[in-house]
Amino acid sequence: MKRINNKGEARLKSWVLNPHEARVTITKIIIIDELTFRFVKNVRFRLMMSVCCPTYIDKPSRITIARDIYHLHVDERVKLK
């Protein structure tokens, strides 16, 4: 993964997949874009995930995404209180 610093120089940085962070990001994408929970079963989504994150074995199901959205909703509601 390349990072460009403020001097315009490219620096290489190692990258490690964080499965929890990936699931949270997928959940947020579904919420923001108002996608159906079935989106994670879409062939194009699976293809993109296999190319971008081939080590991401535990691709979420639509039930997992629904559960994650519920937990995110509960967390945000608690923050508002």
GILINNOR-V964087 format. One record per helix or strand of 3 or more residues. SS is the DSSP state (2 for helix, 1 for strand). FROM is the first residue (numbers start at 1). TO is the last residue. Records with the same first field share a line. If there is no record, write none. Layout:
SS: FROM-TO  FROM-TO
//
This chain:
1: 2-4  10-12
2: 19-32  37-41  43-52  62-80
//
